[in-house]
Amino acid sequence: MFENIGLSIQGIWNHKLRSLLTMLGIIIGIASIIAIVSTIKGTNEQIKEQLIGAGNNVVTVQLCQGSEPYEMQYSSIPGGVPVISEETRAKLANIDGAVDATLYTQRSWTNGLIYHQNSGFSGALRGIDSHYFSVNGYDIYLGRDFSQQDYDGFRKVAILDQSAASGIFPGENPLGQVIEIKKEPFTVIGVVARSSTYEPNISNYEEYVTYLGNDSGAVYIPGVDWPMVCQYDEPQTVDIQAATTDEMTAVGKSAADIINEGLSVGDDSNLTYSSSDVLERAQSLQQLANATNQQLVWIASISLLVGGIGVMNIMLVTVTERTREIGLKKAIGARKGRILWQFLTEAAVLTSLGGIIGVLAGIGMAQVVSRLSGSPTAISVPAILLAVLFSMIIGIVFGLMPAVKAANLNPIEALRRE
Amino acid sequence: MVLELHDICKDYTRGKLTVPVLRDINLTVEEGEYIAIMGPSGSGKTTLMNLIGCLDVPTSGRRILKGEDLDGISDNRMADIRNRQIGFVFQTADLLPGMTALENVALPLTYRGVKKKERLARAKEMLERVGLADRMDHKPNQLSGGQCQRVAIARAMVGNPSLLLADEPTGALDTQSGRQVMELFRNLNEEGVTIIMITHAPEVASCAQKTYLIRDGRIQTGGAV
């Protein structure tokens, strides 16, 4: 067996150019598949990292009607949805796998609600508690955070994120400036930015979308001030930070269950708290990427088929060329099976070698694509093993016909041939 | 008795036409004999050789090699018999070009599963016997025609066959190399090897103890010439 492999490699080396040309189809096919698979895997890992992980592993649990979030812009305060207490928040923060939790009320966008002088701001407005910035991974970038006095004294102070700061105060220092929220003056005391561990600035699906499009930013005020600008007893949204990405789904589900225990809504209201399952949505995004790339893999497989036929062709030529050798081997006592194995091994070694070269070329191609387009790549070890195995199988499948032909050669006829 | 042939007939079918090649061949070969088979081309010499060498099966008749009836045996058994009982030497040496002389000689032993070390040791011994100890690591293209033929003889002999079959072994050689090769055959015969040789050169046949003449598929004369 090993001797056969050794002899095959020697044979391939003796016919370098021919072997290379024979392997070319396999090389190209395997290389494209490896390149595509590496790019898929890289993209998927990027989606997973940017979309889900991004350092903080935050799950948002919000009130939903059916499957849609319950937006306070369009609706009145729903009955039977109590304000979530600080005790419940502490309970949520203590769920297995949870790190911390924050409660806040929000308007996702605020047309006509926030003004500075005469220009309006249409980003988000959130009334937050003292946990919000740490859970969502914000650091104070300018000025200061809300203090206990701010909360206790219902002070009308605001913190902006960087987009809001540059949107409302282009080229100005926002600190100490006053903005109007529902005609109430709020003093800007700070600007927050994502902490440096947060590159790129994405922690959930919505932010991924915002990240891709235009983000007008958010204005934060102490949650206790919320009734001044909106209403009392609005349903809150909860952000929970999980310890690991994999625990996000479980933590989100248990949190939703705990909050839903406190609801006293009618069955027909369709109101429940539910966690936005980022993991699931990311997976569907990954599946979309996979589906498109799967087609590319199929196309690349065609070149493998063509490569296989090329191998068969060359093996047939080889059998014809070596008829006399086959006859001689039979004359000195080689059984049919041995001749069959010899040619199968040769074909399999040839295509496996092509596969290995293809894998290396594919990795190279993936690196080049990654450099040029900036899309990430990740080497998939199972894909590489599978590719080499598959090219070996191609050799065996397409080498079978020539090998059978060689094994069945009549030794007398074969010896008569010059 | 090494070989007995009883009433061997062989027909070839070309389309609808059946051409008789061998007719009622009866032949016995004793241990240690050196037999020459002569005849014009197309007389059926090589066909007879193929039948004796288990490369072909007769249309009718019985072959008994070393006491084993060769009637109706399988392809694989035929291959094993060729490997163990028969040594072939053809007109051209037919060495594998990628292998050294030593590896070529060792090749038949691979087919019976002899370990590499032993294989090479026995091949080396055989090459010494044919006087090519200093050419062991040469590839066929580095050897002369006569040397190649001697390597081929070593390859035929490496497995200690019961019968050494040679089909015009000097046909492609110059006179001097031919003489050396014939010398080698005679030496082997003197050491006890049974040889059947096809030739059409009378001076080659003169080395043999018995000569048979084949004409139109029949043995014409028998016994020692």
Interface residues (C-beta under 8 A of the other chain):
Chain A: E3 L7 Q10 G11 N14 R324 E325 L328 K329 K330 A331 I332 G333 A334 R335 K336 G337 R338 P411 I412 L415
Chain B: N50 G53 L55 D56 D75 N76 A79 D80 R82 N83 R84 F88 F90 D94 L96 G98 L107 P108 T110 Y111 R112 K116 R155 A156 G159
